[in-house]
Amino acid sequence: MFNYFKTISKRTKALLLITIFVSSAVIITGAGSRNFEISKNLDIFSRMFRELVVNYVNDVNVSEVMQSGIDGMLSALDPYTTFIPESEIEDVRMMTTGQYGGIGAVIRARDDYMMIVEPHQGFPAYKAGFLPGDLIIEINGQSVKGRNEDEVRALLHGQPGTSLSILFKRNGEERLKSLEREVIRIENIPYFGMVDEHTAYIKLTGFTQRAGRDVRNALRELTENNDVKSVVLDLRDNGGGLLHEAVNITNLFVDKDQLVVSTRGRIPERTSTHRTLNEPFDTEIPLAILVNRRSASASEIVAGSIQDFDRGVVIGDRTFGKGLVQNVVPLSYNTQLKVTVAEYFIPSGRGIQAINYAERREDGSVAEIPDSLKMPYETRAGRRVYDGGGIEPDITVERRIRGNVTRGLLRQNVIFDFATNYQRQNTEIPEPENFVITDQLFQAFLDFAAEQNFTYNTQTERLLKDLKKAAEEEHYFAVMETEYERLRLLLEQEKAQDMITFQDEIKQQLRQEIVSRYYYQRGRVIVSLDDDPDIRKALSVLSDQQIYRNILAGID
């Protein structure tokens, strides 16, 4: 931060900053008691900062100290109020527009470097021949070793039309590629299709500009080409986005001029209402909305509004509970402040914010709003719903927890690496629906995992080791050593069978990873639907109109 002053000394930078603070204080002084408090504290801060920079025993890094001050100030508020330095402006633009200048690739850290996870089809990384598993070493001559994802992403992003070179490693061999950045558009809908003869399915992963139009176009294409009698809108893992796009999507299923969201802030200018403005696509077709704990913000507006209007059935798990509205305020030197300005409320009048950041414990921590303080509200049909905890689905589907062995295979990239090798040995595979993990292929995977010396720890192992340590400290271990060894050996025997015990979920993860190498996100979604308890429940409810109507009427 503040690297705009590179040509002057650190102490001169500090004096300039202090001048800015003091000038601000002078302007604010005299506008009332609140403004006096602002002025007073700005004066204290600027004087303290000056004395610190001038008198501290060592040379002070002005930028780092100022950044720490900003971070400390914002830490007293909610986590959504953040300072946005110039280097992250492009990321903010991407979140709202769904577009950015870059190479079009998903990356993640691996072995101190950054790995290509998936090149987006049709964009520069894809056209340049990058493959999943390629390890980025340098970008434009700058080493990425030890850098985090944000830092590497900043090197990859830039103005469309500009060039960059990437040194990367594949199969142990270093290679250099030059490519040109382009405008990258992130799709709101990676896949839509039919999940059975009469049920349309739309996977929505974002609420950037055009999200409402994208869903409408998907619905139109599906209904024109199929005998659609019900719709599943999947909002799982969708962290939200633009509020007006949430209204537009809700508008597809409810009449024009319906109140979807109202916002209330501390100042009158932040209080507003948002109504549906267009003619709906279909107000009668049976509808299921899928949500989980990572469905947040705009996703919760859609799910909650559909629930409040009794327009569809919400299925899955309780949502995240983010009911706060942020505005982006431009600051000097091309920086910005994203600040929480209001809370939003859905049609029944309830809020969905799960954590009250205004009230903190003595240690400064925050907690979810307790059930005793959650207020009841009613949907249009009189069903009881509650505020203060996200959206509780009409039908809760128990979450499946992956086995330790599966989590270990994913965390250690064993499944990822096997899929990488498979792709390099096989130029094509059948369509996602027809690709299966045969016994022969699964055995090849087991052999590969053994070659990689794959190992993992279980919670039982950790607890058993803790038991041994505690017993030794308390001098009980001598009398229980034989029993301890028996348990340890029994656990090893059972653990050795985990690959077989959990083979169904391992095969599913393996199938998704391999299919995604050939059919990208579309293929991954298609495969995931084959063994999806939320989808099964949605199809069950939508296929029985009596059950569907009873849920919306609040009849058990």
N, C-alpha and C positions, 0 to 999 in steps of 0.2 A: 504494500500500500504506500501511497505518497511518493512513488518513485519518479513523479513528475519533476522533483526538485534535485535530480541527480547532479546537476552542474554546480550546486552550491553546497557549502559546508553543512554539517548536521546542525550545528548551533544556529546558523543563519536560518535553516529550515524551521527550527523551533521558534525563533523570534517571529517569523512570518506567520506561523500557525497561531501563536499567541496574539498577534495583531488581529487576526481574523476573529478569534474568540472574543477579544475585548471589544472590537468593533460591533460584533453581534450583540454583546451585552449592552453597549451604549444605545443601540437602536431599540432594544426591547425595553429598557428601563422606562418606568413611568406609565406603563400600560395596565397597571393594576397589581394586586398582591401576588397573583400567580406569576405574572411576568417579572415581578420583583424577585421572586424565588429563583426563577430561571436565570435572571441577570446575576444575582448573588452567587449562585453555584457555578456559573460560567466564569466569573471573576476568580473564585477560589481555585477552580480547576486550572485556569490559564496561569495563575501565579505559581501554583504548585508545580506545574509542568515546567515553567521557566526555571524555577529554582533547582529542580531536579536535573535538568539538562545542563545548566551552568555549573552546578556545584558538585555533582556526583563524582566519586573518586575515579571511576573509569569513564571512558567515552561512551555516551549513551546512543544506542541505535534508535533514532527518533521514530522511525517508521514502526519498528517492532513494539516500542513502548506505547505508541498511540494506538496500534491495533489491539494491544492487550487492554487498553483503557476502553476502547469501543466494545470489545468482547465482554468485558466485565460489566459494562453498563447494560448491554442487551441481555445478559444472562439473568438479570433480575426480572425479565419480562417473559413472554411466551416464546417457544422455540421457532415460531414462524416469523417473528420480527427479526430481520437480519440486515446486516450491511452487505452491499453487493459491490465489490471492487470492480475496476474496469475490466480485469481479466475474466470476470464471470458474466459480463453483460450478455454475451452471445448465448450462454446457457439459459438465461432468463427469457430471451427472445425465443429460443427454441421451445420452451415450455408453453408459451402463449400462442405462437404461430405454428408450431410443429415443423419449423424449417430452420436450417442453419447451414453455414458454409463449412464443408469438411469432406471427408473421404467416404463416409457411410459404412461404419463398422462398429460392432459392439466389442469392447475390450475389457479385460480384467487383469489384475496383478497375478504374476506367477514368477517365482524364483528371482525376485528383485527386479524383474522387468515387466513388460506389459504384453499380454497375449491377445491375439485376434480370436475372439470367440465366434463371431459370425459376421461376415461381410454382407451388407444389404444388397440384395439382387438389383442389378442395373446401375449401381453407383460406382464411383472411382475405385474403391478397394476391390470390389467384385471384378470390374473390368480389367484391373491390373493383375488379376490372378492370385490375390491373397486368399489363403485358405485358413479355416479354423485350426488353431494350434501353432500358427506362425508366431514367433516370439520377436517383438519389436526391440531392437538394440539401440538405434539412434534415429532421431528425426531432424533432418537438416543439419546433421553433424553434431547435434546435441544428444548426449547420452541420456537415456531414460532410467538408468539404473537407480533404484531407490526412490524414484518419484511416485507419487500417488496417482490415482486415476484422473483426478481433476487437473493436475499439472500436465499429464500426458495429453489429455483431451484438449487442453488449451494450445498445445503445440500442433495438434492435428487440425484444429479448427482454424478458420481464417476466411478471408474474402474469396468468394467464388471466382475462379479464373486464375488464382495464384498457384504456383507450383511448390511442391515439396518433394524431398527424397527421404526414403525410409530404408534403413539398414535393418534386416531381420534375419532370423535363423530358422531354417527348416531342415529337419533330419540331421542336425548337427552342422549344417553348412550355412555360412553367412551369404546373404544375397542383398543386392541393392536395387530398388525400384524407384523410378520417378513417376509422379502422377500429379494431376491437376485437381484442385478442389472444385466441387460443384455445389449447387444448392441441393441440400438433402432434405427431403420431405419425409417425416415420420408418419406412417399411416395410423389413423385412429382405429381402423378395423383390419387386423391381420388376416381374418378369415370370417366368411359367412357362408352358410350352406344349409342343407337339410339334414337333420339328425334322425328323422324317420320319414315315412311317406308323407306325413301331413304337418310336421313341426319344423319351422324355420329357426335357425340359430345364428346369432350375431355375437361375435366376440369383440367388445369395445375396450381398448386399452388406454385411451386418452380422451381428454376433453379440450383439444386445441381447436383453433378456428376450423370451421367446416365439419365439426363432429356431428352436429344435428343433420346437416345435409348428407353426410356420408351414411348415417343410419337410415335416413329416408330413402336414399338411392338403393341401399342394400335390400330394404323391405320391398321396394318396387320391383327390383329384379327377381327376388325370390317369389313374390306373389304372381308375377307375370309368367313365370316358367314352371310353377309347381302348384299343386292343389293345397295351399297353405291354410290350415285350420287353427293353428296356434303358433305362438312366438316365444322363444327363449332369448332374453337379452342378458349376456354374461358380463357382469361388472366386477368379477373377482380380480383382485390384485390391481385394480384401477385406482390410483391415488388421487384422481380428480384433475381439475384444470379450470377452465373458464366457466364462470357461473351462468352466463347467458346461454352457453351451449347445453348446460344441464336443463335449462328451461326449454330450449328448443327440442331436446330429445323427449322430455316429458310431454311436450305439446303434440308429439306424434300420436299419442294414445289418449289424450284428453281434449275436451272442447276448447275452442278459442275463448279468450278473456277469462281464464281461470287463474287465480292467485296461486303461484307456485312457491315463491320465496319472498320473505320480507327481511330486510336487514335493519338492525338497530345499533347505532353507535352512540358515543358520548356526546357528540355534537350533532345538531339537527341535519347538517348536510350529509351525514352518513346513514340517515334513515331513509329507506326507499322500499318500493315494492316492485316485484317482477312478475308479470302476467304472461300467459300464452298469447301470442300475437297472430298465429296463423291457423288455417284450417287443419284439423288433424288428419293423420293418415288413416287411422282406423280406431274407433272408440269402443268397439265391441269384441274384437278378436281376443280370445283367451291369451293371457300374458303371464310369463314367469320371469322374475328378476333374480339372478344369482349373485350373491354377495359373500364376502368373507372378511376376516379381520383386517385385511389390507385394502378393503374398499373404503375410500375416504372422500370427504369434501363433496365435489360435484357428483360423485357416485352415490353418496348418501342423500343428496337432494333428489336425484331421480328415484332411487329406491324408496325413500321416505314419502315422496309425493305420490308415487303410484300406490303405496300402502294407504296413505291418508285419503286418497280419492276412492279407495276400494276398487282400483282399476286392474290390479293384478296381484299375484301371489309372490311374496318375497321368500326365497329359499336359500339356505346355507348356514352361515354363522354370523354372529353379531358384528356389525361394522366397526370401523376404527373410532369414530366419534370426534371428527374435526368439524366444528361448526363456526369457525372464525373466518372473517373476510379480510384479505390483505389488499392494500394499494401500494403501488410502486411510486416513490417520490424521487425525482431527480435531484442529485446533489452536485457539488462542484467537481471539476476534474473528471467528468464522465463516470462518476460513481452513483450509486442509487441506494435508497433505503426502502426495504420492503417492510411495511408496518401494518400491524393488525389494527383495523379501524372500526370493525363492527362484528356483531354476531348475527348469524342468520337463523331464520325460523321457517319451517315448512307449513303446508296448508292447515294442519290441525292447530297450529300455534305453538307447537313444541320446538325446543332447541335440541340439537344433537351433540353439543360439545360435552365430551366425557370428563375433561379435566378443568378445574377452575384454577387458572394460573394467578388470579388476583389474590387468592388466599393460600398462604404457604405455611408449612409447619415451622417450628422453631429452628430446625436445621436447614431451612430454605427449600426443602423438597416439596413436591406437589403430589396430590393423590386424586384418584378418580372420585367423582361425586358419589357419595354413598347412596344405596338404594332408598334409605329412609327419606332422603331429600329430593328424590325424583318425583315429579308431579305427573298425575294422570291426565291424559287428553283423550279425545274421541275422534275416530275416523268418521266419514260421512254416514256410514252405516251404523255407527254407534259402537264400533269395536274399541276396546280400551288399548291405548298405547302410552308410552312414557317418554319423558324428555331426559336429557342428561346422560345418555349412555350409548350414543350411536343409534343405529336402526336394528331392532330385534326382529329377526325374520319371522314370518308366519309359520314356517316349518324349519326347525333346526335340524341340520344333518350333522351327525357326529363326525368330527375331524379325524382323519386317519393319520396316525403317527408312524413315520417310516422307521424301520428297524435300524439299529446302530450300524449294522453292516452296510446297509444301503446308504446311509448318511456318510459313512466313511468312504465308500467308493466314489460318491459325488464330491466330497470335500477334497479328496486326494487326487481328483482328476483321472481316476482309473477308467471310469465309463467314458469320459471325454476323450482320453488318449486312445482307447480301443476304437471308438468311432472314427477318430482321425486316421488311424491305420487302415480301418475298413474302407474309408472313402478313397484313400490313395491306391487301394488294390482293386476297387470296384467302381467303374465309371458310371454305372446307373443301377437303380433298384426299381422294383414295381411301385405303383401308386401307393401313397401312404396307407390307404385302407387295406391293401393286399400284402403289405410287407409284414413278415412274421419273424420272430426269433426262434429258429429251429433248435432242436436239441443239440445238433452238431455245432451251430453257431454259439450257443450258450456254453458248450464245453470249451470251445476256442477262447471264449471270454474268461472262463475259470482258469485256463492254462495261462492266459495273459496276465491275470491278476496275480497268480503265483510267481510268474517271472518277475513281476514288479515288486515282489516281496511285500505285498499288501498286508497290512495289519491294522488293527483298530482296537480301541478300548471300549468296554461297556461300563455302564453305571454300576453294575454288580461287581465288576473287577475293582473299580475305584473304591467302593464301599468295603470290599473284602481287604484291600490293602490298608485302608484307614482303620479297620478293625484290628489288623495285625499290629499296626503302629501303636494304637491305644493300649492293646493288651500287653505289648512289650513295655511300654512306659509304666503300666500299673502292675507289672510282674505277674500277669496271668497267662502269658503265652505258653510257658512250659507245659502247663496242664492241658492246653487246648491245641497244641501244635499238630497232633495226629489228626484231629478232626478238621483243623484248618487245611491241612494238605489234602485231605479227602475232598473237601469242598472245592479247593482250587483245581484239582484234577478233573472233577466232575464238570466244573465250569468250562475248562478247556475243551473237554469232549463235546459239550453242547455247542460251544462257540464254533468248533470246527465244522458243525453242520449248518451254520447260519446261512451260508450261500445257497444251500438247498432249501432250508426252511423258508427263506425270504425270496426264493427264486422268481415268484410271480411279480413282485414289485420291482425286483432288479431287472427282469426282462422288460417291464414296461418302461423303466427309465432308459434302458439300453435302446429300446425301439425308438423312443422319442429322440434320443441324441443322434442316432444314425439317420433317421428320416429327416431331421432338421438339416443335415448336411446337403441333402438333395432338394428338399422342398421348403426349406427355411421355416419361418414362423408359421406359415400356413400348414405345413406338414406336421409341425409339433402340436398345433392345436387339434388337428384332425385325430392324431393318434391319442392324445390325452382324453378325448371324448369317449373312447372305447371302454374305459374303466373308470368312469366318473360317477360317484354316488350322487352328487348334486343333479347331474343330468338325468340319472335314472329316476330320482324322486320327482323332478320336474315333468318328465314324460308320463310318469304314473298319475300325477295330479291333473295334468292337462288332458289326459285321455279319458278322465272320468268327470264329466261336467257336474254331477251331483256333488262330488267332493269339492270341486273347484268353487262352486257357488256357495256351499256351506262355509268354506273358509272365509270367503269375502263377506258373508253375512254374519260371521261370528258364531256359527252353530257348531258345537262340538260333535 
